[in-house]
Amino acid sequence: MSLALKASLVLITGIFSIVLLLTVILGTHRIRSILLCALQGLCSLLLVNLIGLPLNVSLSVNWMSLLLSTVLGTPGVITMLIFNLI
């Protein structure tokens, strides 16, 4: 994978994370937004592993992937999936 592709993927993930963070900060129910974002990331990690099994695509479930999917949400899972496929 080229350096430019890695840099662009990190930039895109950063933009999605900033938008997600701004949504949580500017929302009226901050704690609920944070918890729902974390739950959404964990559910997307689970769905990628369940749906990806027949397609031979999966993400390893370890402390780093759980942390990324919890903190970054769905954009974090998508980035891990892209890095895994390339």
Summary of the structure (lengths in Angstrom):
residues: 86
radius of gyration: 13.6
end to end distance: 6.7
largest distance: 41.2
contacts: 228
relative contact order: 0.16
helix: 84%
strand: 0%
